Amino acid sequence: MIRVELPGHLRTLAHVEGAVLLKLDGDVTQRALLDALEARYPVLRGTIRDRASGRRRPFVRFFACETDLSHELPDAPLPPAVATGAEPFLVVGAMAGG
């Protein structure tokens, strides 16, 4: 099972507490993980990725295994530790301000 950690506002929106556990068949990629997340929690569609383009929203970042995966290709394999559930896939709201 893959563990996905969402920021508080998305957990509230999806009515979940703690990590989301997802089972993926086939390749474990960002696209596959986010497709499964949005299929299970349709209310999240358009909050993490743009509905039309499928691109990551500007103020959302992805991390796993202490690495920023935000600019990785959507179909690149996620780290093996994420695929096995040893490490979570983190969806983080970026901070901005002035």
N, CA and C atoms as a LAMMPS dump frame, in Angstrom:
ITEM: TIMESTEP
0
ITEM: NUMBER OF ATOMS
294
ITEM: BOX BOUNDS ff ff ff
-5.0000000000000000e+02 5.0000000000000000e+02
-5.0000000000000000e+02 5.0000000000000000e+02
-5.0000000000000000e+02 5.0000000000000000e+02
ITEM: ATOMS id mol type element x y z
1 1 1 N 0.836 -1.182 0
2 1 2 C 0 0 0
3 1 3 C 0.879 1.243 0
4 2 1 N 0.486 2.196 -0.762
5 2 2 C 1.201 3.462 -0.83
6 2 3 C 0.544 4.437 0.133
7 3 1 N 1.37 5.103 0.923
8 3 2 C 0.868 6.096 1.874
9 3 3 C 1 7.487 1.263
10 4 1 N -0.1 8.22 1.273
11 4 2 C -0.108 9.586 0.759
12 4 3 C -0.481 10.507 1.916
13 5 1 N 0.382 11.468 2.192
14 5 2 C 0.127 12.472 3.225
15 5 3 C -0.348 13.741 2.53
16 6 1 N -1.533 14.195 2.902
17 6 2 C -2.125 15.395 2.327
18 6 3 C -2.047 16.544 3.328
19 7 1 N -2.003 17.791 2.839
20 7 2 C -2.071 18.921 3.769
21 7 3 C -3.448 18.975 4.428
22 8 1 N -3.512 19.629 5.564
23 8 2 C -4.732 19.674 6.364
24 8 3 C -5.979 20.092 5.61
25 9 1 N -5.872 21.125 4.775
26 9 2 C -7.066 21.605 4.082
27 9 3 C -7.603 20.577 3.084
28 10 1 N -6.721 19.778 2.472
29 10 2 C -7.199 18.738 1.549
30 10 3 C -7.749 17.535 2.306
31 11 1 N -7.172 17.219 3.474
32 11 2 C -7.749 16.152 4.308
33 11 3 C -9.156 16.541 4.743
34 12 1 N -9.335 17.805 5.13
35 12 2 C -10.659 18.285 5.537
36 12 3 C -11.633 18.189 4.37
37 13 1 N -11.208 18.633 3.203
38 13 2 C -12.062 18.603 2.018
39 13 3 C -12.483 17.171 1.669
40 14 1 N -11.556 16.231 1.795
41 14 2 C -11.831 14.835 1.442
42 14 3 C -12.429 14.04 2.604
43 15 1 N -12.529 14.671 3.772
44 15 2 C -13.058 13.995 4.971
45 15 3 C -12.228 12.776 5.342
46 16 1 N -10.911 12.956 5.395
47 16 2 C -10.013 11.878 5.817
48 16 3 C -9.154 12.373 6.98
49 17 1 N -8.74 11.431 7.796
50 17 2 C -7.821 11.732 8.891
51 17 3 C -6.558 10.912 8.669
52 18 1 N -5.432 11.528 8.846
53 18 2 C -4.172 10.808 8.679
54 18 3 C -3.85 10.543 7.227
55 19 1 N -2.984 9.564 7.026
56 19 2 C -2.528 9.229 5.679
57 19 3 C -3.608 8.482 4.905
58 20 1 N -3.591 8.67 3.605
59 20 2 C -4.462 7.928 2.698
60 20 3 C -3.653 6.734 2.197
61 21 1 N -4.249 5.563 2.228
62 21 2 C -3.59 4.36 1.722
63 21 3 C -4.185 3.986 0.374
64 22 1 N -3.323 3.809 -0.61
65 22 2 C -3.766 3.474 -1.963
66 22 3 C -3.054 2.222 -2.446
67 23 1 N -3.789 1.393 -3.145
68 23 2 C -3.19 0.219 -3.784
69 23 3 C -3.161 0.491 -5.283
70 24 1 N -1.974 0.413 -5.853
71 24 2 C -1.829 0.64 -7.29
72 24 3 C -1.396 -0.64 -7.966
73 25 1 N -2.01 -0.933 -9.087
74 25 2 C -1.6 -2.057 -9.915
75 25 3 C -0.767 -1.504 -11.061
76 26 1 N 0.337 -2.12 -11.355
77 26 2 C 1.172 -1.647 -12.449
78 26 3 C 2.224 -0.673 -11.96
79 27 1 N 2.619 0.221 -12.851
80 27 2 C 3.682 1.179 -12.554
81 27 3 C 3.241 2.162 -11.471
82 28 1 N 4.158 2.449 -10.552
83 28 2 C 3.892 3.421 -9.497
84 28 3 C 4.555 4.73 -9.917
85 29 1 N 3.736 5.595 -10.494
86 29 2 C 4.2 6.901 -10.967
87 29 3 C 3.352 7.985 -10.307
88 30 1 N 3.795 9.233 -10.429
89 30 2 C 2.983 10.339 -9.916
90 30 3 C 1.608 10.336 -10.561
91 31 1 N 1.57 10.158 -11.873
92 31 2 C 0.289 10.184 -12.581
93 31 3 C -0.64 9.079 -12.07
94 32 1 N -0.114 7.863 -11.946
95 32 2 C -0.936 6.743 -11.474
96 32 3 C -1.415 6.979 -10.049
97 33 1 N -0.525 7.478 -9.196
98 33 2 C -0.89 7.745 -7.81
99 33 3 C -1.962 8.823 -7.727
100 34 1 N -1.782 9.933 -8.439
101 34 2 C -2.763 11.025 -8.389
102 34 3 C -4.07 10.636 -9.057
103 35 1 N -4.01 9.832 -10.121
104 35 2 C -5.246 9.327 -10.741
105 35 3 C -6.035 8.496 -9.727
106 36 1 N -5.338 7.608 -8.999
107 36 2 C -6.008 6.762 -8.003
108 36 3 C -6.554 7.595 -6.851
109 37 1 N -5.794 8.595 -6.425
110 37 2 C -6.244 9.471 -5.342
111 37 3 C -7.512 10.219 -5.74
112 38 1 N -7.527 10.779 -6.946
113 38 2 C -8.694 11.533 -7.421
114 38 3 C -9.886 10.62 -7.707
115 39 1 N -9.627 9.384 -8.109
116 39 2 C -10.727 8.44 -8.334
117 39 3 C -11.386 8.075 -7.004
118 40 1 N -10.576 7.908 -5.985
119 40 2 C -11.116 7.548 -4.664
120 40 3 C -11.767 8.733 -3.969
121 41 1 N -11.208 9.923 -4.17
122 41 2 C -11.73 11.156 -3.56
123 41 3 C -11.981 12.185 -4.665
124 42 1 N -13.099 12.056 -5.393
125 42 2 C -13.373 12.945 -6.525
126 42 3 C -13.382 14.426 -6.157
127 43 1 N -13.647 14.758 -4.904
128 43 2 C -13.661 16.147 -4.473
129 43 3 C -12.267 16.789 -4.605
130 44 1 N -11.231 15.976 -4.694
131 44 2 C -9.872 16.504 -4.831
132 44 3 C -9.5 16.847 -6.272
133 45 1 N -10.343 16.451 -7.223
134 45 2 C -10.047 16.771 -8.629
135 45 3 C -9.968 18.279 -8.798
136 46 1 N -8.879 18.719 -9.4
137 46 2 C -8.68 20.146 -9.635
138 46 3 C -7.988 20.87 -8.492
139 47 1 N -7.771 20.204 -7.369
140 47 2 C -7.104 20.87 -6.247
141 47 3 C -5.598 20.65 -6.254
142 48 1 N -5.154 19.5 -6.728
143 48 2 C -3.734 19.166 -6.774
144 48 3 C -3.192 19.374 -8.185
145 49 1 N -3.995 18.98 -9.167
146 49 2 C -3.636 19.15 -10.577
147 49 3 C -4.734 19.933 -11.273
148 50 1 N -4.339 20.68 -12.284
149 50 2 C -5.309 21.396 -13.102
150 50 3 C -6.196 20.375 -13.824
151 51 1 N -7.5 20.598 -13.792
152 51 2 C -8.43 19.644 -14.419
153 51 3 C -8.196 19.481 -15.915
154 52 1 N -7.941 20.576 -16.605
155 52 2 C -7.808 20.521 -18.061
156 52 3 C -6.459 19.956 -18.506
157 53 1 N -5.378 20.473 -17.939
158 53 2 C -4.044 20.082 -18.407
159 53 3 C -3.46 18.89 -17.649
160 54 1 N -3.926 18.645 -16.437
161 54 2 C -3.36 17.577 -15.615
162 54 3 C -2.048 17.955 -14.959
163 55 1 N -1.632 19.21 -15.132
164 55 2 C -0.377 19.67 -14.527
165 55 3 C -0.555 20.018 -13.054
166 56 1 N 0.525 19.846 -12.306
167 56 2 C 0.544 20.193 -10.895
168 56 3 C 0.217 21.671 -10.722
169 57 1 N -0.626 21.963 -9.748
170 57 2 C -0.95 23.359 -9.453
171 57 3 C 0.31 24.075 -8.966
172 58 1 N 0.431 25.393 -9.245
173 58 2 C 1.665 26.123 -8.915
174 58 3 C 2.068 26.091 -7.442
175 59 1 N 1.123 26.103 -6.524
176 59 2 C 1.482 26.16 -5.108
177 59 3 C 1.351 24.805 -4.414
178 60 1 N 1.512 23.733 -5.186
179 60 2 C 1.503 22.377 -4.636
180 60 3 C 2.846 21.747 -4.971
181 61 1 N 3.43 21.086 -3.982
182 61 2 C 4.714 20.414 -4.183
183 61 3 C 4.584 18.957 -3.77
184 62 1 N 5.434 18.112 -4.353
185 62 2 C 5.466 16.689 -4.04
186 62 3 C 6.85 16.327 -3.491
187 63 1 N 6.856 15.582 -2.387
188 63 2 C 8.102 15.132 -1.786
189 63 3 C 8.002 13.649 -1.443
190 64 1 N 9.143 12.978 -1.495
191 64 2 C 9.245 11.587 -1.036
192 64 3 C 10.721 11.303 -0.794
193 65 1 N 10.997 10.555 0.238
194 65 2 C 12.375 10.151 0.539
195 65 3 C 13.31 11.363 0.619
196 66 1 N 12.832 12.431 1.243
197 66 2 C 13.595 13.668 1.426
198 66 3 C 14.012 14.31 0.102
199 67 1 N 13.229 14.076 -0.938
200 67 2 C 13.53 14.611 -2.265
201 67 3 C 12.31 15.333 -2.816
202 68 1 N 12.541 16.497 -3.422
203 68 2 C 11.474 17.245 -4.075
204 68 3 C 11.209 16.604 -5.434
205 69 1 N 10.018 16.048 -5.589
206 69 2 C 9.635 15.379 -6.846
207 69 3 C 8.714 16.244 -7.7
208 70 1 N 8.566 17.494 -7.317
209 70 2 C 7.594 18.373 -7.967
210 70 3 C 7.843 18.564 -9.453
211 71 1 N 9.081 18.53 -9.878
212 71 2 C 9.389 18.794 -11.28
213 71 3 C 9.742 17.526 -12.059
214 72 1 N 9.528 16.369 -11.426
215 72 2 C 9.747 15.099 -12.128
216 72 3 C 8.644 14.907 -13.167
217 73 1 N 8.928 14.15 -14.196
218 73 2 C 7.909 13.839 -15.193
219 73 3 C 6.803 13.008 -14.545
220 74 1 N 5.539 13.246 -14.915
221 74 2 C 4.425 12.53 -14.282
222 74 3 C 4.491 11.013 -14.429
223 75 1 N 5.157 10.525 -15.474
224 75 2 C 5.22 9.082 -15.692
225 75 3 C 6.546 8.463 -15.257
226 76 1 N 7.383 9.25 -14.576
227 76 2 C 8.624 8.695 -14.028
228 76 3 C 8.279 7.832 -12.815
229 77 1 N 8.958 6.71 -12.65
230 77 2 C 8.669 5.855 -11.493
231 77 3 C 8.978 6.584 -10.182
232 78 1 N 8.128 6.358 -9.192
233 78 2 C 8.387 6.903 -7.862
234 78 3 C 9.449 6.039 -7.187
235 79 1 N 10.132 6.571 -6.177
236 79 2 C 11.159 5.785 -5.494
237 79 3 C 10.597 4.461 -4.964
238 80 1 N 11.41 3.402 -4.994
239 80 2 C 10.946 2.099 -4.508
240 80 3 C 10.395 2.14 -3.082
241 81 1 N 10.961 2.98 -2.216
242 81 2 C 10.475 3.068 -0.833
243 81 3 C 9.037 3.573 -0.789
244 82 1 N 8.632 4.402 -1.748
245 82 2 C 7.244 4.874 -1.824
246 82 3 C 6.362 3.747 -2.36
247 83 1 N 6.838 3.064 -3.39
248 83 2 C 6.064 1.989 -4.013
249 83 3 C 5.765 0.857 -3.036
250 84 1 N 6.664 0.629 -2.07
251 84 2 C 6.462 -0.448 -1.102
252 84 3 C 5.735 0.031 0.155
253 85 1 N 5.54 1.34 0.278
254 85 2 C 4.869 1.87 1.466
255 85 3 C 5.798 2.163 2.619
256 86 1 N 7.101 1.969 2.432
257 86 2 C 8.062 2.249 3.497
258 86 3 C 8.164 3.751 3.778
259 87 1 N 8.004 4.56 2.746
260 87 2 C 8.048 6.014 2.868
261 87 3 C 6.778 6.596 2.266
262 88 1 N 6.249 7.692 2.84
263 88 2 C 5.04 8.298 2.278
264 88 3 C 5.351 9.207 1.095
265 89 1 N 4.333 9.418 0.287
266 89 2 C 4.366 10.43 -0.775
267 89 3 C 3.675 11.648 -0.17
268 90 1 N 4.384 12.764 -0.101
269 90 2 C 3.853 13.951 0.552
270 90 3 C 3.351 14.961 -0.474
271 91 1 N 2.132 15.415 -0.294
272 91 2 C 1.579 16.514 -1.075
273 91 3 C 1.601 17.709 -0.127
274 92 1 N 2.339 18.755 -0.509
275 92 2 C 2.57 19.882 0.382
276 92 3 C 2.13 21.172 -0.299
277 93 1 N 1.425 21.996 0.432
278 93 2 C 1.068 23.322 -0.052
279 93 3 C 2.26 24.242 0.128
280 94 1 N 2.761 24.825 -0.964
281 94 2 C 3.925 25.7 -0.901
282 94 3 C 3.573 26.992 -0.149
283 95 1 N 4.558 27.551 0.484
284 95 2 C 4.384 28.802 1.223
285 95 3 C 4.772 29.961 0.317
286 96 1 N 3.998 31.015 0.385
287 96 2 C 4.323 32.22 -0.388
288 96 3 C 3.914 33.427 0.452
289 97 1 N 4.509 34.499 0.165
290 97 2 C 4.153 35.697 0.916
291 97 3 C 5.196 36.765 0.73
292 98 1 N 4.957 37.834 1.406
293 98 2 C 5.925 38.91 1.256
294 98 3 C 5.876 39.827 2.42
